[in-house]
Amino acid sequence: MPVIDNAQPLFRDLFTAEAVAARGGRPAAGMFLCSGDATTAEICAGAGMDYLLIDAEHAPLTLADILAQLRTIAGYRVPTMVRVPALDPVAIKQFLDLGAQTLIVPMVDDAEMAAAAVAAARYPGAAGERPGLRGVGSALARSGRWNRIGGYLKDGDCHVGVMVQIETAKGVENAAEIAATDGVDGVFIGPSDLSASMGLLGQQSHPDVVAAVEQTIGAVKAAGKIVGVNAFVKAQAEAYAAAGADYVNVGADVAILARGAEALADTWCPAVEGGTGDGGAGEGGADGERASY
């Protein structure tokens, strides 16, 4: 009986020489999916972004939410990463068994943590030749297409990618060692938490934060790994691209909806001069200061 496994592209496939040349040498550009809604995921999957990033760290997503989005996106063959809530072997096992192929593990501060992330995503090697903690359940799971992918256990690394997130001052200091860790495909830099760890909460564009991000980009590139960064402000995203970032996360579904709804309200529900209400504007409202993420 013929079997269809509908193999999906991995995130790292975006960085082959052929793929980079096909997009004119520019960095890959992608966006967060935070709403948990499969229809929103489908809208974004068909929009033409290079990749999508399902965020299970900050968004209130269940395993069922993630599964529904992965199934929806599969029809569009857009490389997709999933950011797990934490460096937790149980969560990593579950996310991989759902069929997530590339994971981002947040808050990785040193090479030991990076190695632990890799081990959680790998099956144990023969005769203990390498560390691996991933439980074996591919025959029961979408990851191995219920035992339809031949050699899935033996070739597990071919189906899985591990990205680690550097987002603290300590992580910046250890960026070279983190990137050089065997099994780490690349690094994702988070300026939001990085700024907080530097005592500059909410100031992702502060010169010291920008310098730390660019230092990390250089260290990871020197280690021969791919590196990307989150930057919703166009000028900042362009600056990080110029600094050597291989990919830039330039938006989020919820942020697009929020800013779009605000713009619609500004057009059709303008504040009345001298009115008693401010329509939510001012500090903390639509016009208040907010982090660029």
Beta strands, then each sheet from edge to edge (+ up, - down):
strand 1: 28-33
strand 2: 51-55
strand 3: 80-83
strand 4: 102-105
strand 5: 161-166
strand 6: 186-189
strand 7: 226-230
strand 8: 247-252
sheet 1: 1+ 2+ 3+ 4+ 5+ 6+ 7+ 8+ 1+
end
